[in-house]
Structures are given as structure tokens and as C-alpha cells.
Amino acid sequence: MKKVLVALTMLLGVSLVNAQAFEGKDDTKFQIGANFQENGTGIVVTYDYGMGENFSIGAASSYLLGVEESIDADFGNRFDLKVRFNANLGSVMQMPSNVDVYPGLNLGLKNFGGHLGTRYFFSDGFGLFAEASVPFAKYKSDDLTLAEELHNQFVFSIGATFNL
């Protein structure tokens, strides 16, 4: 039993050493997770492609499954699609190679905004992410209905991230 425990510890240690959060040009990441915001929860999917040593571009899409019944939210209110730019700063901040911190900008169907996220990889292909985003400029500046506020407010996402 002791030999099995030592072997398992060594194997996990090696997999953590080899985990890379962001490798630069041509690195690809896929994320899927839960999306939390006032009056709704849903799913979020992101894809990021490394364009250089410390930046990537990508896309994000989210759909709210759980919306307060009192809000008359149709498909257009529940769905959002964004293009995004990330500054991958894990190496700049001298973080361990399996950690990435990425502030960025996004341009979506509802607004222009920013996000701040972090990724932690347990192995070369799998990790966890957490991301917060806020709108800087909304396309509709009048008083928004509760349905129009969806995706137009502070949003927190958490989930799994994968190296492709």
C-alpha cells in the first residue's frame, strides 16, 4: 500500500510539473462552465487561440437556462455571443507554469466590456477557470428592462478548462 501511495504521489507531481496554463502562439483553450448573474444562471463556453507569447483572441457564448419567471426573457435576451482579446499574464507575473491570469476586452451582441479570469491546470489537458466580466458600454443606454439587463451586468463564471 505504501508503494502505491508513493507511486501515485510521484505521478501526480510529474503531471503538475508538465501542466502549462498558456504556452503562447498557437495555444488553444476550450472552457465550459456555469454562468451566474442577477436574475439568471446558465452555461458559458469559450475558445481562446494564442496569437503571441502573451495574448490570445477568441469567442465566448452563453445561454441563460434559469431566469426568474417574472422576467419575460425570450431567446434574444437569454443568449449572448462575444469576441474577446486576452492578455495572458501568468508568465509575466512569474506565476507557476500551470497558472494563468488573463485580463481582457470583449465585444458582444449586448455590450462592450472587460473580463478578468484565471486558469489553474491540474494536468497538461485539464484544469479549472474562474472569470468575472462587466460591461463598459451598453448598446442600449435607455432604461433597460430586467430581460435586457441579462448579460448587461456583472457576470461570474466558473468551470472546466481544456488544452486542445
Buried (B, 14 or more C-beta within 10 A) or exposed (E): EEEEEEEEEEEEEEBBEEBBBBBBEEBBBBBBBBBBBEBBEBBBBBBBBBBEEBBBBBBBBBBBEEBEEEBEBEEEBBBBEBEBBBEBBBBEEEBBBBBBBBEBBBEBEBBBBBBBBBBBBEBBEEBBBBBBBEBEEBEEEEEBEBBBBBBBBEBBBBBEBBBE
